[in-house]
Amino acid sequence: MGQECQPFDMDPPSEALFEPENVIIMSNGRCASSCSLFSITMAKAEGVRTLVYGGRTDTPQQYCGVVGGQSTDFSTIDSEIKSVKLKNHTLAPPDFLSNSIQGITWRLGYGIDDPKQPEEWQDHPAMINLPVSYELVNKPERLWQHVASVGFPAKHLSFVAQQPS
């Protein structure tokens, strides 16, 4: 799975840019598809920490959502069927009766911790749950500073907000 882009025209670095203990993947829990595959691999195989910002304070949050190697939606498939004039074929799906959206994911990968089950079926709880607060909502620089103080309490980190050019 995911090898259709090989070979890359360059080799990956021989050394990691950051040690896993110096990395936190921050999510709102809506990370899906390739984002989920990347986050799961980094968390389970490399040991980076995960943090979810938002959600209910009394409910453990998942750092990723749909785990799929490839995804699309019904409207894309339906458009393809109609473009080749097969909408009346007996195997063509009917139109929705409502204004609906349906995502479709396939090419699931098997789990890292439990390789007998698809990763999609496995649990992905965030290591750190950070609820929304008045002090942090819609203030990305404060949010990053707070995440750094929670995730790296002994380190002195500085953040500089990039201004649009």
Stockholm file with secondary structure:
# STOCKHOLM 1.0

chainA/1-165         MGQECQPFDMDPPSEALFEPENVIIMSNGRCASSCSLFSITMAKAEGVRTLVYGGRTDTPQQYCGVVGGQSTDFSTIDSEIKSVKLKNHTLAPPDFLSNSIQGITWRLGYGIDDPKQPEEWQDHPAMINLPVSYELVNKPERLWQHVASVGFPAKHLSFVAQQPS
#=GR chainA/1-165 SS CCCTTCSCSSCCCSSCSSCGGGCEEEECSCCCTHHHHHHHIIIIITCCEEEEESSCTTSCCBSCCCCCSEEEEHHHHHHHHHHTTCTTSTTSCCCCSSSCCCEEEECCCBCSSCTTSBGGGSCCBCSEEECCCTTTTTCHHHHHHHHHHHHCTTSCCCCCCCCCC
#=GC SS_cons         CCCTTCSCSSCCCSSCSSCGGGCEEEECSCCCTHHHHHHHIIIIITCCEEEEESSCTTSCCBSCCCCCSEEEEHHHHHHHHHHTTCTTSTTSCCCCSSSCCCEEEECCCBCSSCTTSBGGGSCCBCSEEECCCTTTTTCHHHHHHHHHHHHCTTSCCCCCCCCCC
//
